[in-house]
Amino acid sequence: MLRFSNIAIASGFFAIALLAVPGAGRAQDLPDGVSIDVIAEYPSMTQGVETILFRKITLKPGASWSLTVPAQSLCEGTKGELVVVDHTSGDSYTFAEGDRWFTTPGHEVTLSNPGSVDHEHLFYTLMVAK
């Protein structure tokens, strides 16, 4: 299921890792039940984009996290269910395995896993050159 046209939100999510992930390993200062794994980091050949980060976020059942989306990301659900409440736009979205979405920097969001299994999604984050 492809949902790019109606989504201007978070999660990940993804770009979440940008502020929280040290260079080697898992994210720090995350709520209980939320983790971000570093998969790869690539130099970009796209003008204006310095680096592309590849991460995986996991939310345990019942876990939630409120944050401000730091950068644009492309995301794909790989397991479980994720609810994103975008406090900036007033919209709410539910994503499942196979769904794809993008994030909008600056949006205030809350991510939560209402399911009984872990939610996981992969995300590529575009780090803008400064």
Secondary structure, 3 states (H helix, E strand, C coil): CECHHHCCECCCCCCCHHHHCCCCCECCCCCCCEEEEEEEEEECCCCCEEEEEEEEEEECCCCEEEEECCCCEEEEEEECEEEEEECCCCEEEEEECCCEEEECCCCEEEEECCCCCCEEEEEEEEEECC
